[in-house]
């Protein structure tokens, strides 16, 4: 998908499902992955390698991963909370290992039960594990900075703290960083301040964004991040998601609405909007009790709408 202007990455199968009490059938998860890949979403975080006793939703992580890896052209990512999770991902052959730590001390203790410095040390061990593999078998290792724009326990997080841990993960060997507004505290001005500081500190290392729409600023924050040069965004189909260890953290930005906004701005994503909207029916059929969001799904495409790719080709 090198010919697109912006990369959109689906995180609903992990972030969207992790707090939902009803187990989504494995076959439905696989159908979701296959349909969204067919709609043009080129990267999907398909699961989390956390112990199933902690989050039963991911008891089928290995089966889902193997089936996702069979989808042509799809970049398969998975969340890893620690080096044990990384070992599972390496054994399965995922393309990306998404490590996560929190910039907030309190949230890191509640989410992964350790100090931030311990998380950085574990990240270094994961990088060593990855580099021990033959070059052609190495997944990309992504350093995720959760609660980077605010924390339900501590409030606003200092920009200097975000930069500090971004630099540490970069120096440890991250192939990419993801700056995440886990609880939807961020506003466009804050997004500009944080992303400009982080990108200045880590140089050419790719920096992606992960926004939640808890307080209605999600898509405005995407626009602010675009101004800072960010060209990769996490989102969740129908805005599913939230963190079990962050009170008040409601869903991610809506993948469907994100793709429409970018496309209407003339930025190509490679995603067919009508096919993407149809994927929602797979989720609705499997989880009729889950709350689904989306302005585009409610209103539909504008009359005589022409996609960005067609406008560019004209």
Buried (B, 14 or more C-beta within 10 A) or exposed (E): BEEBBBBBBBBBBBBBBBBBEEBBEBEBBBBBBBBBBBBBBBBBBBBBBBEEEEBEBBBBBBBBBBBBBEBEEBBBBBBBBBBBBBBBBBEBEBBBBBBBBBBBBBBBBBBBEBEBEBBBBBBBEBBEBBEEEEEEEBBBBBBBBBBBBBBBBBEEBEBEBBBBBBBBBBEBBBBBBBBBBBBBBBBBEBBBBBBBBBBEBBEEBBBBBBBBBBBEBBBBBBEBBBEBEBBBBBBBBBBBBBBEBBEEBBBBBBBBBBBBBBBBEEBBBBBBBEBBBBBBEBBEEBBEEBEBBBBBBEEEBEEEEEBBBEEEEE
